């Protein structure tokens, strides 16, 4: 069992109107936005950053953030700004904070 890990949560999939760099088709691109978060013993501790992948549904080519063209980066930033981090990614930090507050309050 992994003690400390990084995981991804899919936030949004949105079609974008960009041209695929490989096959040249237009209106076949989807932008996938993910939230990275850290876990301890499988419990989400805190979110880190958002990442994305542009996927052409015609030729099934995926472009990671570092491989995106400037137009795809602009589309990624637009979609990323429309997504919000899920509150459940803070569950572990909240639980640890509650345990510390409880122990300080009752002097355990």
Residue pairs with C-beta under 8 A, 6 or more apart in sequence:
1 41
1 42
2 42
3 40
3 41
4 38
4 39
4 40
5 38
5 39
6 36
6 37
6 38
6 39
6 48
7 36
7 37
7 39
7 44
8 34
8 35
8 36
8 37
8 51
9 34
9 35
9 37
9 86
9 89
10 32
10 33
10 34
11 33
11 34
11 35
11 50
11 83
11 84
11 86
12 31
12 32
12 33
12 79
12 82
12 83
13 30
13 31
13 32
13 33
14 30
14 31
14 33
14 79
14 82
15 27
15 29
15 30
15 31
16 29
16 30
16 31
16 54
16 72
16 75
16 79
17 26
17 27
17 29
18 26
18 29
18 54
18 69
18 71
18 72
18 75
19 25
19 26
19 29
19 71
20 26
20 28
20 29
20 56
20 58
20 59
20 61
21 61
21 63
21 69
22 56
22 59
22 61
23 56
23 58
23 59
23 61
25 56
25 58
25 59
28 56
28 57
28 58
29 54
29 55
29 56
29 57
29 72
29 75
30 54
30 55
30 57
31 52
31 53
31 54
31 55
31 72
31 75
31 76
31 79
32 52
32 53
32 54
32 55
33 50
33 51
33 52
33 76
33 79
33 80
33 83
34 50
34 51
34 52
34 53
35 47
35 50
35 83
35 85
35 86
35 89
36 47
36 48
36 49
36 50
36 51
37 44
37 45
37 46
37 47
37 48
37 89
38 44
38 45
38 46
38 47
38 48
39 45
39 92
40 92
43 91
43 92
43 95
44 88
44 89
44 90
44 91
44 92
45 92
45 93
46 89
46 90
46 92
46 93
47 85
47 86
47 89
47 90
50 80
50 83
50 85
51 64
51 65
52 65
52 76
52 79
52 80
53 62
53 63
53 64
53 65
54 62
54 63
54 68
54 72
54 75
54 76
55 61
55 62
55 63
56 62
63 69
63 72
65 73
65 76
68 76
102 108
